[in-house]
Amino acid sequence: VAAEYALSKDLGLSISAGYLVAPKGSSKNPSFGIALTRHLRVADGPSTSSGSLPTYQAFRFGLFQETDLGVRYRDLDRGQVRMIGVQMDANIDKHWYIALRGAGAYSTYLGYPGYGELLLGIGLQSHLDRGDRLQAFGQLMAGTNVHGLAVKGSGGLRVGLSDRMALSMNAGRIVARSAAGNRFVANSVSFGLDYLFSTPRW
């Protein structure tokens, strides 16, 4: 449950509370949160005093399934890890974008259902002309996984289904190191669905 207090027409302060239960009952935890929310809306009145059209910021939201292969930690083979995740891209221009990516495992890792990644980075994509369906991309990201600081490089293809929807295929490699100096490494393959949308700039 959540409640929000309006600080202005665009900003809100929200609090939330909930209860988290693991599928087999191995963990039961109450949760609490606080957040600052920015509401996206079309500006009031005419776009500008000169009558020019408003400008828009392009974003891409992706939902993906990822499998980590050849997972090694402390130089031992740890099998595979299967994850569900989301990625949000903010396009800087036709070629560059900023990417935020998060994923959590639905398979066990080291005997526990508890592997996850949170990464932020920059991506480079090929230019799409009207009528093109294929777009190549690559991205370099840094952040954390359950062991510590992590760096991930990946690349792939998007296959356009419409002006807004695309299927994505991605392959990459992640390397992480724990505070104790233990090394984690894995190769990844993911498949997903991307949705492109835009919001007004302020």
NUVO-962490 format. One record per residue (C-alpha): residue number from 0; x, y, z negated. Coordinates in nm, 4 decimals. Last residue first. Layout:
N
{NUM; {X; Y; Z}}
...
% end
This chain:
202
{201; {1.0746; 2.0758; 1.9638}}
{200; {1.0794; 1.8040; 2.2292}}
{199; {0.7545; 1.6299; 2.3224}}
{198; {0.7472; 1.2488; 2.2999}}
{197; {0.8314; 0.9807; 2.5559}}
{196; {0.7702; 0.6081; 2.6101}}
{195; {0.9534; 0.2986; 2.7353}}
{194; {0.8537; -0.0497; 2.6115}}
{193; {1.1051; -0.3351; 2.6051}}
{192; {1.0373; -0.7105; 2.5770}}
{191; {1.3040; -0.9508; 2.4589}}
{190; {1.5587; -1.2235; 2.5160}}
{189; {1.8777; -1.2641; 2.3144}}
{188; {2.2079; -1.4513; 2.3307}}
{187; {2.4700; -1.4084; 2.0587}}
{186; {2.8307; -1.5070; 1.9894}}
{185; {2.9386; -1.5203; 1.6258}}
{184; {3.2183; -1.4082; 1.3926}}
{183; {3.2458; -1.3685; 1.0144}}
{182; {3.5807; -1.3001; 0.8448}}
{181; {3.6477; -1.3113; 0.4694}}
{180; {3.8448; -1.0094; 0.3450}}
{179; {3.6973; -0.9957; -0.0076}}
{178; {3.4882; -0.6912; 0.0886}}
{177; {3.3442; -0.9000; 0.3706}}
{176; {3.4466; -0.8752; 0.7345}}
{175; {3.2238; -0.8740; 1.0394}}
{174; {3.2579; -0.9586; 1.4101}}
{173; {2.9641; -0.9719; 1.6501}}
{172; {2.9645; -1.0908; 2.0107}}
{171; {2.7142; -1.0244; 2.2866}}
{170; {2.4645; -1.1471; 2.5437}}
{169; {2.1426; -0.9676; 2.6404}}
{168; {1.8361; -1.0350; 2.8521}}
{167; {1.5563; -0.7777; 2.8652}}
{166; {1.2049; -0.7918; 3.0106}}
{165; {1.0670; -0.4522; 3.1029}}
{164; {0.7595; -0.2369; 3.0417}}
{163; {0.7061; 0.1360; 3.1059}}
{162; {0.7157; 0.1926; 3.4831}}
{161; {0.6095; -0.1694; 3.5333}}
{160; {0.7547; -0.5202; 3.4948}}
{159; {1.1146; -0.4009; 3.5168}}
{158; {1.3898; -0.6566; 3.4655}}
{157; {1.6483; -0.5373; 3.2128}}
{156; {1.9989; -0.6800; 3.2237}}
{155; {2.2770; -0.7475; 2.9767}}
{154; {2.5589; -0.6273; 2.7590}}
{153; {2.6908; -0.6653; 2.4075}}
{152; {2.9496; -0.5430; 2.1594}}
{151; {2.9001; -0.5763; 1.7843}}
{150; {3.0964; -0.4389; 1.4902}}
{149; {3.0233; -0.5358; 1.1276}}
{148; {3.0947; -0.4097; 0.7768}}
{147; {2.9889; -0.6567; 0.5093}}
{146; {2.8774; -1.0157; 0.4588}}
{145; {2.4985; -0.9880; 0.4958}}
{144; {2.5367; -0.7768; 0.8104}}
{143; {2.6496; -0.4168; 0.8436}}
{142; {2.6899; -0.1308; 1.0858}}
{141; {2.8635; -0.0760; 1.4179}}
{140; {2.7386; -0.0835; 1.7758}}
{139; {2.8798; -0.0921; 2.1283}}
{138; {2.6290; -0.1171; 2.4139}}
{137; {2.6117; -0.2351; 2.7727}}
{136; {2.3395; -0.1998; 3.0335}}
{135; {2.2342; -0.3225; 3.3767}}
{134; {1.8985; -0.2204; 3.5240}}
{133; {1.6972; -0.4264; 3.7718}}
{132; {1.3509; -0.3273; 3.9017}}
{131; {1.4237; -0.0322; 4.1270}}
{130; {1.1172; 0.1289; 4.2904}}
{129; {1.2032; 0.4834; 4.1904}}
{128; {1.5754; 0.5008; 4.1208}}
{127; {1.7178; 0.3620; 3.7985}}
{126; {2.0630; 0.4707; 3.6849}}
{125; {2.2797; 0.2049; 3.5198}}
{124; {2.2951; 0.1950; 3.1416}}
{123; {2.5514; 0.2917; 2.8765}}
{122; {2.4790; 0.2411; 2.5071}}
{121; {2.5807; 0.3993; 2.1779}}
{120; {2.5695; 0.2655; 1.8261}}
{119; {2.3801; 0.1792; 1.5097}}
{118; {2.3535; -0.1681; 1.3537}}
{117; {2.1533; -0.3438; 1.0811}}
{116; {2.1982; -0.7217; 1.0649}}
{115; {2.0304; -0.9993; 0.8650}}
{114; {2.0810; -1.3482; 0.7198}}
{113; {1.8746; -1.4737; 0.4250}}
{112; {1.6790; -1.7960; 0.4616}}
{111; {1.9398; -1.9811; 0.2471}}
{110; {2.1525; -2.2948; 0.2965}}
{109; {2.4540; -2.1105; 0.4360}}
{108; {2.2121; -1.9666; 0.6949}}
{107; {1.8541; -2.0928; 0.7253}}
{106; {1.6323; -2.0040; 1.0196}}
{105; {1.3923; -1.7075; 1.0437}}
{104; {1.6837; -1.4646; 1.0426}}
{103; {1.6501; -1.0862; 1.0327}}
{102; {1.7295; -0.8220; 1.2939}}
{101; {1.7841; -0.4460; 1.3104}}
{100; {1.9039; -0.2263; 1.5963}}
{99; {1.9418; 0.1495; 1.6349}}
{98; {2.0625; 0.2636; 1.9784}}
{97; {2.1769; 0.6015; 2.1142}}
{96; {2.1521; 0.6333; 2.4923}}
{95; {2.3696; 0.7214; 2.7906}}
{94; {2.3023; 0.6832; 3.1650}}
{93; {2.0012; 0.8927; 3.2660}}
{92; {2.0460; 1.1332; 2.9739}}
{91; {2.0527; 1.1150; 2.5930}}
{90; {1.7949; 0.8342; 2.5809}}
{89; {1.6894; 0.7413; 2.2279}}
{88; {1.6862; 0.3618; 2.1881}}
{87; {1.4992; 0.1670; 1.9183}}
{86; {1.5764; -0.2014; 1.8660}}
{85; {1.3712; -0.4689; 1.6926}}
{84; {1.4581; -0.8139; 1.5642}}
{83; {1.3709; -1.1809; 1.5290}}
{82; {1.6585; -1.4137; 1.4439}}
{81; {1.7935; -1.7653; 1.4978}}
{80; {2.1281; -1.8590; 1.3374}}
{79; {2.3310; -2.1491; 1.4715}}
{78; {2.5933; -2.3781; 1.3167}}
{77; {2.8187; -2.2612; 1.0328}}
{76; {3.1576; -2.3680; 1.1753}}
{75; {3.4323; -2.2903; 0.9220}}
{74; {3.7032; -2.0239; 0.9553}}
{73; {3.5772; -1.8398; 0.6439}}
{72; {3.2570; -1.7802; 0.8400}}
{71; {3.1990; -1.9072; 1.1937}}
{70; {2.8802; -1.8927; 1.4016}}
{69; {2.9342; -2.0575; 1.7398}}
{68; {2.5938; -1.9434; 1.8607}}
{67; {2.3720; -1.6633; 1.7303}}
{66; {2.0213; -1.6858; 1.8747}}
{65; {1.8169; -1.3717; 1.9282}}
{64; {1.4453; -1.3072; 1.9777}}
{63; {1.3605; -0.9514; 2.0789}}
{62; {1.1219; -0.6590; 2.0327}}
{61; {1.2289; -0.3378; 2.2047}}
{60; {1.1277; 0.0257; 2.1763}}
{59; {1.2617; 0.2762; 2.4300}}
{58; {1.2603; 0.6516; 2.3799}}
{57; {1.2544; 0.9454; 2.6215}}
{56; {1.2450; 1.3008; 2.4851}}
{55; {1.0077; 1.5376; 2.6632}}
{54; {1.0186; 1.8927; 2.7926}}
{53; {0.7099; 2.1163; 2.8067}}
{52; {0.5965; 2.2614; 3.1412}}
{51; {0.6611; 2.6278; 3.2108}}
{50; {0.3909; 2.8874; 3.1326}}
{49; {0.6362; 3.1670; 3.0552}}
{48; {0.5102; 3.1953; 2.6983}}
{47; {0.5759; 2.8257; 2.6521}}
{46; {0.3739; 2.5048; 2.6208}}
{45; {0.0399; 2.6783; 2.5708}}
{44; {-0.1365; 2.6096; 2.2394}}
{43; {-0.0299; 2.3642; 1.9682}}
{42; {0.2672; 2.1333; 2.0270}}
{41; {0.1902; 1.7717; 2.1117}}
{40; {0.2445; 1.5439; 1.8140}}
{39; {0.5080; 1.3266; 1.6507}}
{38; {0.4826; 1.3148; 1.2720}}
{37; {0.8086; 1.3164; 1.0732}}
{36; {0.7925; 1.1091; 0.7541}}
{35; {1.0161; 1.1337; 0.4454}}
{34; {1.0117; 0.8044; 0.2611}}
{33; {0.9831; 0.6519; -0.0858}}
{32; {0.9738; 0.2824; -0.1636}}
{31; {0.8742; 0.0199; -0.4185}}
{30; {0.8913; -0.3594; -0.4048}}
{29; {0.7737; -0.6360; -0.6389}}
{28; {0.9719; -0.9590; -0.5965}}
{27; {0.9023; -1.3308; -0.5713}}
{26; {1.1810; -1.5517; -0.4358}}
{25; {1.2036; -1.9295; -0.3891}}
{24; {0.8272; -1.9461; -0.3278}}
{23; {0.8630; -2.1559; -0.0150}}
{22; {0.7662; -1.8773; 0.2296}}
{21; {0.9428; -1.6028; 0.0244}}
{20; {0.7087; -1.3650; -0.1589}}
{19; {0.7318; -0.9852; -0.1426}}
{18; {0.4953; -0.7604; -0.3383}}
{17; {0.4162; -0.4026; -0.2458}}
{16; {0.4445; -0.0368; -0.3334}}
{15; {0.4732; 0.2732; -0.1185}}
{14; {0.5426; 0.6435; -0.1568}}
{13; {0.5150; 0.9018; 0.1194}}
{12; {0.6401; 1.2568; 0.1759}}
{11; {0.5056; 1.4186; 0.4910}}
{10; {0.6428; 1.6480; 0.7595}}
{9; {0.4871; 1.7830; 1.0819}}
{8; {0.1899; 1.9948; 0.9714}}
{7; {0.3711; 2.0676; 0.6450}}
{6; {0.4553; 1.8921; 0.3157}}
{5; {0.1628; 1.6516; 0.3563}}
{4; {0.1512; 1.3916; 0.0760}}
{3; {0.1430; 1.0277; 0.1847}}
{2; {0.0124; 0.7137; 0.0157}}
{1; {0.1177; 0.3541; 0.0687}}
{0; {0.0000; 0.0000; 0.0000}}
% end
